[in-house]
Amino acid sequence: MKFTILPVTPYQQNCSLIWCEATRQAALVDPGGDVEMLLAAVERAGVTLTKLLLTHGHLDHVGGALELSRRLNLPIVGPHPGDAFLLDNLPQQAEMFGFPPAESFAPKEWLHDGDSVVVGKLALQVIHCPGHTPGHVVLFEPESRHAFVGDVLFKGSIGRTDFPRGNHDDLIASIKEKLFPLGDDVAFVPGHGPMSTFGFERRSNPFVGENA
């Protein structure tokens, strides 16, 4: 698997372009906006987009998905149906956070714990990690040992749980019981900020580390 991180919008949230080297088929994970910039990055990489993947339903991570889906006739895949209420309320989210007007939508396919998402010859494992939102999922590619964790975990921090239907205990359990067991060597791309590894966070994160 190859990937590049593409920060989008003034919020600088991470959208990831991932692709299969063998087939050059690709997907965008959390296309939160700046559609023209994302399309230019796809063209520079010389890959073919086949789907759009969403880790959760917050507008800053899904804001460009519907436009991309319509323009390129691409399926939107994810998140877990626990976030349907957030996708239904995208117009209200846009107004609340000062984003351009947004339409509500439903993905072509909801994701559930244990599912697999295929991109070319890649198979990303779906891990349901509620807490930041009830329907948040993490996408793990076992061959390259990379995970795309959205807003569950950050370098030195964890996701907020003060948004509607967030749950702090669920978030901590998701990280400690579902992510850390994948292995200390797993590198992850968070929804905001720099990459890290599960091992580094397990040892040093002030919220979920060994000394927390």
Backbone as CSV, one residue per row, in Angstrom:
resi,resn,N_x,N_y,N_z,CA_x,CA_y,CA_z,C_x,C_y,C_z
1,MET,0.838,-1.199,0.000,0.000,0.000,0.000,0.869,1.244,0.000
2,LYS,0.502,2.202,-0.817,1.098,3.522,-0.794,0.031,4.523,-0.354
3,PHE,0.468,5.608,0.269,-0.498,6.642,0.645,0.200,7.980,0.772
4,THR,-0.605,9.020,0.665,-0.118,10.369,0.938,-1.180,11.092,1.741
5,ILE,-0.746,11.945,2.651,-1.659,12.678,3.525,-1.896,14.062,2.944
6,LEU,-3.163,14.430,2.823,-3.551,15.686,2.180,-4.389,16.512,3.155
7,PRO,-3.774,17.410,3.929,-4.557,18.258,4.826,-5.509,19.162,4.030
8,VAL,-6.754,19.236,4.485,-7.772,19.996,3.749,-8.470,21.001,4.668
9,THR,-8.982,22.046,4.043,-9.764,23.127,4.653,-8.934,23.879,5.692
10,PRO,-9.437,25.032,6.152,-8.716,25.776,7.179,-8.499,24.988,8.475
11,TYR,-9.299,23.920,8.680,-9.131,23.097,9.881,-7.928,22.155,9.755
12,GLN,-7.377,22.018,8.534,-6.204,21.173,8.278,-6.400,19.732,8.763
13,GLN,-7.597,19.189,8.537,-7.814,17.786,8.870,-7.197,16.902,7.787
14,ASN,-6.749,15.727,8.185,-6.036,14.843,7.272,-6.988,14.014,6.419
15,CYS,-6.890,14.203,5.106,-7.482,13.277,4.147,-6.323,12.434,3.613
16,SER,-6.529,11.143,3.466,-5.467,10.262,2.966,-5.857,9.684,1.613
17,LEU,-4.952,9.799,0.661,-5.085,9.108,-0.616,-4.285,7.822,-0.500
18,ILE,-4.965,6.680,-0.576,-4.297,5.384,-0.474,-4.468,4.644,-1.790
19,TRP,-3.454,3.841,-2.153,-3.603,3.091,-3.400,-2.815,1.792,-3.375
20,CYS,-3.269,0.889,-4.219,-2.636,-0.410,-4.439,-1.576,-0.240,-5.521
21,GLU,-0.341,-0.595,-5.211,0.734,-0.430,-6.188,0.545,-1.322,-7.411
22,ALA,-0.025,-2.494,-7.208,-0.154,-3.450,-8.307,-1.182,-3.008,-9.336
23,THR,-2.308,-2.447,-8.858,-3.421,-2.124,-9.758,-3.576,-0.629,-10.007
24,ARG,-2.936,0.201,-9.147,-3.079,1.669,-9.207,-4.503,2.112,-8.873
25,GLN,-5.298,1.216,-8.295,-6.619,1.617,-7.818,-6.464,2.291,-6.460
26,ALA,-7.318,3.296,-6.206,-7.117,4.157,-5.044,-8.435,4.497,-4.363
27,ALA,-8.305,5.018,-3.150,-9.454,5.518,-2.397,-9.010,6.750,-1.615
28,LEU,-9.954,7.616,-1.336,-9.723,8.741,-0.440,-10.381,8.435,0.894
29,VAL,-9.619,8.565,1.959,-10.138,8.372,3.308,-10.427,9.738,3.913
30,ASP,-11.668,9.971,4.283,-12.103,11.222,4.917,-11.852,12.466,4.054
31,PRO,-12.463,12.527,2.872,-12.328,13.721,2.025,-13.178,14.874,2.573
32,GLY,-12.566,15.681,3.437,-13.321,16.690,4.164,-13.605,17.972,3.415
33,GLY,-12.985,18.172,2.250,-13.195,19.398,1.493,-12.067,19.611,0.506
34,ASP,-12.007,20.826,-0.036,-10.963,21.166,-1.024,-10.924,20.148,-2.158
35,VAL,-12.075,19.947,-2.786,-12.229,18.890,-3.787,-11.240,19.038,-4.933
36,GLU,-11.051,20.256,-5.429,-10.149,20.441,-6.570,-8.719,20.050,-6.208
37,MET,-8.288,20.387,-5.015,-6.954,20.007,-4.571,-6.812,18.494,-4.479
38,LEU,-7.843,17.824,-3.970,-7.800,16.363,-3.878,-7.727,15.726,-5.262
39,LEU,-8.506,16.248,-6.194,-8.482,15.696,-7.551,-7.122,15.913,-8.209
40,ALA,-6.511,17.053,-7.946,-5.180,17.306,-8.497,-4.162,16.331,-7.914
41,ALA,-4.291,16.000,-6.627,-3.374,15.053,-5.993,-3.545,13.658,-6.588
42,VAL,-4.784,13.288,-6.863,-5.047,11.990,-7.496,-4.381,11.934,-8.869
43,GLU,-4.511,13.031,-9.622,-3.911,13.072,-10.963,-2.384,12.996,-10.881
44,ARG,-1.792,13.712,-9.931,-0.340,13.674,-9.777,0.157,12.269,-9.436
45,ALA,-0.621,11.550,-8.650,-0.217,10.207,-8.243,-0.392,9.187,-9.364
46,GLY,-1.175,9.541,-10.390,-1.384,8.624,-11.504,-2.174,7.400,-11.130
47,VAL,-3.173,7.599,-10.258,-3.988,6.475,-9.793,-5.447,6.700,-10.179
48,THR,-6.246,5.654,-10.031,-7.664,5.713,-10.369,-8.501,5.550,-9.107
49,LEU,-9.264,6.573,-8.767,-10.140,6.490,-7.602,-11.267,5.495,-7.858
50,THR,-11.501,4.616,-6.879,-12.601,3.653,-6.999,-13.639,3.807,-5.904
51,LYS,-13.291,4.463,-4.788,-14.267,4.648,-3.717,-13.797,5.716,-2.747
52,LEU,-14.742,6.177,-1.939,-14.509,7.180,-0.908,-14.825,6.538,0.434
53,LEU,-13.888,6.593,1.373,-14.027,5.916,2.653,-14.165,6.941,3.776
54,LEU,-15.133,6.723,4.657,-15.385,7.644,5.764,-15.197,6.928,7.093
55,THR,-14.400,7.535,7.989,-14.219,6.957,9.310,-15.348,7.330,10.264
56,HIS,-15.919,8.530,10.072,-17.020,8.961,10.937,-17.766,10.107,10.267
57,GLY,-18.842,10.555,10.917,-19.776,11.435,10.238,-19.628,12.920,10.487
58,HIS,-18.555,13.371,11.086,-18.384,14.809,11.308,-18.051,15.522,10.002
59,LEU,-18.626,16.691,9.839,-18.558,17.412,8.570,-17.132,17.664,8.111
60,ASP,-16.214,17.949,9.042,-14.854,18.269,8.608,-14.136,17.060,8.001
61,HIS,-14.742,15.876,8.111,-14.147,14.675,7.512,-14.950,14.131,6.328
62,VAL,-16.137,14.639,6.137,-16.982,14.127,5.032,-17.404,15.213,4.064
63,GLY,-16.959,16.458,4.280,-17.505,17.604,3.560,-17.365,17.564,2.050
64,GLY,-16.347,16.851,1.521,-16.181,16.774,0.074,-16.702,15.490,-0.545
65,ALA,-17.216,14.586,0.272,-17.559,13.247,-0.214,-18.695,13.264,-1.232
66,LEU,-19.753,14.003,-0.948,-20.903,13.968,-1.840,-20.562,14.571,-3.199
67,GLU,-19.830,15.678,-3.223,-19.436,16.282,-4.498,-18.554,15.333,-5.304
68,LEU,-17.581,14.715,-4.646,-16.714,13.763,-5.342,-17.507,12.568,-5.860
69,SER,-18.418,12.083,-5.058,-19.236,10.941,-5.459,-20.056,11.262,-6.705
70,ARG,-20.641,12.431,-6.715,-21.475,12.823,-7.860,-20.631,13.093,-9.106
71,ARG,-19.516,13.764,-8.938,-18.709,14.124,-10.103,-18.044,12.916,-10.756
72,LEU,-17.629,11.951,-9.941,-16.866,10.818,-10.458,-17.643,9.512,-10.427
73,ASN,-18.893,9.572,-9.972,-19.726,8.377,-9.863,-19.050,7.315,-8.998
74,LEU,-18.620,7.740,-7.817,-17.914,6.860,-6.895,-18.793,6.510,-5.700
75,PRO,-18.692,5.279,-5.204,-19.448,4.921,-4.006,-18.809,5.511,-2.752
76,ILE,-19.659,5.957,-1.832,-19.225,6.356,-0.500,-19.396,5.147,0.408
77,VAL,-18.333,4.779,1.105,-18.335,3.580,1.943,-17.988,3.982,3.375
78,GLY,-18.841,3.592,4.331,-18.644,3.944,5.728,-19.311,5.278,6.046
79,PRO,-19.386,5.593,7.322,-18.880,4.831,8.461,-19.853,3.744,8.914
80,HIS,-19.822,3.414,10.197,-20.771,2.497,10.832,-22.130,3.196,10.930
81,PRO,-23.240,2.449,10.859,-24.557,3.093,10.911,-24.843,3.864,12.185
82,GLY,-24.025,3.694,13.211,-24.193,4.511,14.410,-24.020,5.995,14.165
83,ASP,-23.402,6.352,13.045,-23.210,7.770,12.706,-24.230,8.282,11.691
84,ALA,-25.278,7.522,11.422,-26.292,7.973,10.461,-26.885,9.316,10.879
85,PHE,-27.063,9.520,12.179,-27.662,10.777,12.644,-26.781,11.969,12.291
86,LEU,-25.463,11.782,12.266,-24.566,12.875,11.912,-24.648,13.202,10.424
87,LEU,-24.715,12.175,9.589,-24.843,12.419,8.146,-26.203,13.044,7.827
88,ASP,-27.225,12.671,8.582,-28.545,13.276,8.396,-28.531,14.761,8.763
89,ASN,-27.658,15.130,9.695,-27.636,16.497,10.229,-26.508,17.349,9.662
90,LEU,-25.977,16.972,8.503,-24.875,17.755,7.929,-25.249,19.215,7.672
91,PRO,-26.470,19.538,7.226,-26.799,20.962,7.056,-26.657,21.755,8.358
92,GLN,-27.085,21.157,9.466,-26.965,21.827,10.754,-25.505,21.921,11.192
93,GLN,-24.714,20.875,10.922,-23.279,20.932,11.250,-22.597,22.074,10.499
94,ALA,-22.933,22.225,9.210,-22.316,23.272,8.402,-22.626,24.650,8.980
95,GLU,-23.850,24.838,9.375,-24.245,26.126,9.942,-23.548,26.372,11.280
96,MET,-23.448,25.335,12.084,-22.863,25.463,13.418,-21.379,25.801,13.358
97,PHE,-20.652,25.170,12.419,-19.198,25.321,12.391,-18.711,26.298,11.328
98,GLY,-19.633,26.976,10.644,-19.239,27.978,9.674,-18.694,27.418,8.376
99,PHE,-19.099,26.197,8.032,-18.705,25.602,6.759,-19.687,26.031,5.673
100,PRO,-19.316,25.896,4.403,-20.291,26.125,3.332,-21.490,25.191,3.503
101,PRO,-22.647,25.542,2.950,-23.826,24.688,3.076,-23.540,23.259,2.643
102,ALA,-24.106,22.299,3.372,-23.862,20.884,3.099,-25.193,20.146,3.026
103,GLU,-25.243,19.132,2.187,-26.417,18.267,2.074,-26.224,17.007,2.901
104,SER,-27.298,16.509,3.447,-27.242,15.210,4.104,-27.156,14.109,3.045
105,PHE,-26.599,12.975,3.413,-26.522,11.838,2.495,-26.344,10.564,3.297
106,ALA,-26.531,9.444,2.634,-26.243,8.133,3.212,-25.213,7.452,2.323
107,PRO,-24.297,6.684,2.887,-23.311,5.994,2.058,-23.954,4.877,1.251
108,LYS,-23.274,4.458,0.221,-23.724,3.290,-0.537,-23.619,2.039,0.323
109,GLU,-22.635,2.039,1.229,-22.404,0.864,2.074,-21.988,1.307,3.469
110,TRP,-22.709,0.846,4.483,-22.286,1.051,5.864,-21.234,0.004,6.211
111,LEU,-20.379,0.320,7.171,-19.348,-0.611,7.601,-19.612,-1.103,9.019
112,HIS,-19.204,-2.344,9.263,-19.373,-2.961,10.579,-18.065,-3.605,11.017
113,ASP,-17.921,-3.790,12.317,-16.727,-4.412,12.863,-16.479,-5.767,12.197
114,GLY,-15.257,-5.975,11.726,-14.917,-7.228,11.076,-15.070,-7.225,9.570
115,ASP,-15.657,-6.174,9.017,-15.764,-6.070,7.559,-14.382,-5.871,6.939
116,SER,-14.327,-6.023,5.635,-13.110,-5.759,4.883,-13.444,-4.845,3.710
117,VAL,-12.599,-3.848,3.476,-12.772,-2.921,2.349,-11.653,-3.185,1.358
118,VAL,-12.014,-3.481,0.117,-11.037,-3.836,-0.902,-10.742,-2.624,-1.789
119,VAL,-9.455,-2.332,-1.961,-8.981,-1.303,-2.890,-7.902,-1.967,-3.736
120,GLY,-8.223,-2.288,-4.976,-7.301,-3.068,-5.782,-7.074,-4.422,-5.133
121,LYS,-5.804,-4.718,-4.832,-5.482,-5.964,-4.144,-5.297,-5.773,-2.643
122,LEU,-5.571,-4.569,-2.164,-5.509,-4.289,-0.732,-6.808,-4.694,-0.068
123,ALA,-6.708,-5.169,1.164,-7.901,-5.467,1.965,-7.725,-4.796,3.321
124,LEU,-8.463,-3.722,3.538,-8.382,-3.003,4.799,-9.397,-3.578,5.779
125,GLN,-8.932,-3.877,6.973,-9.813,-4.400,8.012,-10.564,-3.255,8.681
126,VAL,-11.859,-3.472,8.933,-12.702,-2.468,9.571,-12.822,-2.782,11.058
127,ILE,-12.494,-1.800,11.882,-12.580,-1.950,13.329,-13.513,-0.871,13.865
128,HIS,-14.638,-1.277,14.439,-15.583,-0.310,15.003,-15.014,0.209,16.320
129,CYS,-14.784,1.523,16.393,-14.161,2.152,17.559,-15.015,3.326,18.047
130,PRO,-16.126,3.036,18.707,-16.987,4.127,19.182,-16.323,4.917,20.302
131,GLY,-16.862,6.117,20.515,-16.378,6.982,21.580,-16.389,8.433,21.156
132,HIS,-15.573,8.769,20.151,-15.627,10.121,19.581,-16.995,10.330,18.946
133,THR,-17.428,9.354,18.184,-18.807,9.245,17.702,-19.213,7.780,17.862
134,PRO,-20.512,7.496,17.900,-20.924,6.098,18.103,-20.637,5.187,16.923
135,GLY,-20.500,5.758,15.725,-20.297,4.932,14.541,-18.908,5.043,13.935
136,HIS,-17.936,5.476,14.713,-16.575,5.663,14.196,-15.945,4.313,13.860
137,VAL,-15.255,4.253,12.719,-14.489,3.058,12.361,-13.032,3.437,12.097
138,VAL,-12.164,2.464,12.289,-10.746,2.565,11.949,-10.473,1.585,10.821
139,LEU,-9.628,1.977,9.884,-9.272,1.134,8.745,-7.817,0.710,8.898
140,PHE,-7.582,-0.604,8.945,-6.244,-1.155,9.216,-5.792,-2.007,8.043
141,GLU,-4.595,-1.678,7.518,-4.030,-2.455,6.412,-2.897,-3.316,6.989
142,PRO,-3.138,-4.619,7.167,-2.207,-5.452,7.934,-0.867,-5.688,7.265
143,GLU,-0.800,-5.670,5.939,0.470,-5.952,5.268,1.481,-4.829,5.497
144,SER,1.039,-3.594,5.346,1.942,-2.454,5.543,1.986,-1.989,6.995
145,ARG,1.058,-2.516,7.829,1.005,-2.174,9.251,0.696,-0.692,9.453
146,HIS,-0.319,-0.220,8.716,-0.785,1.158,8.852,-2.276,1.169,9.179
147,ALA,-2.671,2.145,9.969,-4.078,2.321,10.318,-4.475,3.777,10.097
148,PHE,-5.706,3.956,9.681,-6.293,5.284,9.487,-7.379,5.422,10.554
149,VAL,-7.083,6.241,11.576,-7.859,6.179,12.811,-8.824,7.348,12.991
150,GLY,-8.921,8.247,12.007,-9.845,9.361,12.167,-9.562,10.125,13.447
151,ASP,-10.609,10.408,14.211,-10.461,11.216,15.421,-10.516,10.380,16.695
152,VAL,-10.133,9.105,16.623,-10.086,8.265,17.821,-8.841,8.581,18.650
153,LEU,-7.697,8.643,17.973,-6.410,8.762,18.656,-5.514,9.726,17.890
154,PHE,-4.734,10.512,18.636,-3.785,11.452,18.048,-2.424,11.271,18.703
155,LYS,-1.394,11.841,18.104,-0.093,11.842,18.749,-0.182,12.662,20.023
156,GLY,-0.087,11.996,21.158,-0.129,12.670,22.443,-1.500,13.051,22.943
157,SER,-2.557,12.601,22.266,-3.898,12.993,22.691,-4.919,11.949,22.233
158,ILE,-6.174,12.208,22.534,-7.271,11.340,22.115,-8.409,12.201,21.587
159,GLY,-9.394,11.568,20.977,-10.515,12.296,20.409,-11.414,12.927,21.463
160,ARG,-12.056,13.989,21.074,-13.029,14.639,21.955,-14.265,13.760,22.119
161,THR,-14.896,13.860,23.264,-16.130,13.105,23.491,-17.272,14.002,23.961
162,ASP,-17.096,15.327,23.764,-18.136,16.259,24.206,-19.096,16.637,23.083
163,PHE,-18.965,15.992,21.927,-19.935,16.184,20.851,-21.138,15.269,21.083
164,PRO,-22.256,15.499,20.361,-23.436,14.656,20.568,-23.129,13.161,20.455
165,ARG,-23.552,12.411,21.469,-23.434,10.954,21.567,-21.992,10.472,21.673
166,GLY,-21.090,11.374,22.047,-19.741,10.932,22.375,-19.744,10.230,23.725
167,ASN,-18.735,9.365,23.960,-18.677,8.612,25.208,-17.217,8.346,25.560
168,HIS,-16.751,8.963,26.635,-15.345,8.874,27.000,-14.926,7.441,27.322
169,ASP,-15.722,6.729,28.091,-15.368,5.355,28.460,-15.275,4.466,27.227
170,ASP,-16.195,4.652,26.295,-16.151,3.872,25.050,-14.876,4.173,24.268
171,LEU,-14.485,5.447,24.235,-13.288,5.831,23.487,-12.043,5.171,24.073
172,ILE,-11.901,5.239,25.390,-10.736,4.636,26.044,-10.710,3.133,25.770
173,ALA,-11.859,2.482,25.862,-11.927,1.042,25.607,-11.570,0.723,24.161
174,SER,-12.033,1.552,23.226,-11.719,1.330,21.813,-10.212,1.351,21.580
175,ILE,-9.540,2.317,22.172,-8.101,2.454,21.976,-7.338,1.307,22.632
176,LYS,-7.657,1.045,23.893,-6.871,0.063,24.643,-7.197,-1.380,24.243
177,GLU,-8.455,-1.641,23.893,-8.874,-3.022,23.658,-8.909,-3.404,22.184
178,LYS,-8.978,-2.404,21.287,-9.085,-2.723,19.864,-7.876,-2.269,19.046
179,LEU,-7.289,-1.131,19.401,-6.173,-0.601,18.602,-4.816,-1.051,19.123
180,PHE,-4.536,-0.830,20.385,-3.217,-1.194,20.909,-2.873,-2.670,20.699
181,PRO,-3.835,-3.605,20.810,-3.491,-5.010,20.577,-3.051,-5.321,19.139
182,LEU,-3.275,-4.416,18.200,-2.818,-4.653,16.829,-1.293,-4.674,16.738
183,GLY,-0.620,-4.053,17.701,0.837,-4.110,17.731,1.495,-2.755,17.858
184,ASP,2.583,-2.710,18.632,3.306,-1.463,18.844,3.872,-0.888,17.552
185,ASP,4.126,-1.759,16.565,4.767,-1.308,15.331,3.813,-0.627,14.368
186,VAL,2.516,-0.697,14.631,1.545,-0.141,13.690,1.627,1.386,13.697
187,ALA,1.857,1.963,12.528,1.859,3.417,12.366,0.448,3.867,11.999
188,PHE,0.028,5.008,12.526,-1.334,5.449,12.232,-1.369,6.894,11.753
189,VAL,-2.348,7.128,10.885,-2.655,8.476,10.402,-3.883,8.956,11.161
190,PRO,-3.757,9.992,11.977,-4.913,10.530,12.688,-5.692,11.510,11.822
191,GLY,-6.843,11.915,12.322,-7.667,12.866,11.584,-7.100,14.267,11.556
192,HIS,-6.203,14.555,12.484,-5.546,15.861,12.557,-4.136,15.641,13.091
193,GLY,-3.184,16.403,12.577,-1.839,16.372,13.130,-0.965,15.263,12.578
194,PRO,0.231,15.081,13.199,1.231,14.160,12.661,0.923,12.705,12.959
195,MET,1.578,11.824,12.199,1.479,10.390,12.433,2.191,10.009,13.727
196,SER,1.856,8.813,14.212,2.534,8.230,15.356,2.421,6.715,15.235
197,THR,2.814,6.004,16.276,2.635,4.552,16.316,1.843,4.184,17.569
198,PHE,1.205,3.020,17.520,0.466,2.575,18.700,1.417,2.346,19.869
199,GLY,2.637,1.873,19.575,3.596,1.654,20.649,3.984,2.936,21.363
200,PHE,4.241,3.978,20.587,4.608,5.258,21.186,3.476,5.774,22.063
201,GLU,2.240,5.666,21.575,1.106,6.167,22.357,0.844,5.283,23.571
202,ARG,1.021,3.984,23.423,0.805,3.081,24.559,1.781,3.407,25.688
203,ARG,3.003,3.792,25.320,4.009,4.091,26.338,3.872,5.493,26.918
204,SER,3.455,6.473,26.093,3.618,7.864,26.518,2.365,8.732,26.481
205,ASN,1.288,8.274,25.862,0.105,9.132,25.740,-0.471,9.427,27.133
206,PRO,-0.661,10.710,27.483,-1.115,11.037,28.836,-2.546,10.602,29.135
207,PHE,-3.304,10.220,28.138,-4.696,9.826,28.329,-4.887,8.304,28.338
208,VAL,-4.086,7.594,27.550,-4.268,6.143,27.443,-2.953,5.378,27.571
209,GLY,-1.858,6.064,27.888,-0.566,5.418,28.007,-0.426,4.638,29.304
210,GLU,0.708,3.994,29.461,0.933,3.129,30.626,0.879,3.892,31.946
211,ASN,1.197,5.172,31.906,1.209,5.964,33.151,-0.017,6.872,33.298
212,ALA,-1.017,6.650,32.435,-2.217,7.501,32.487,-3.024,7.221,33.758
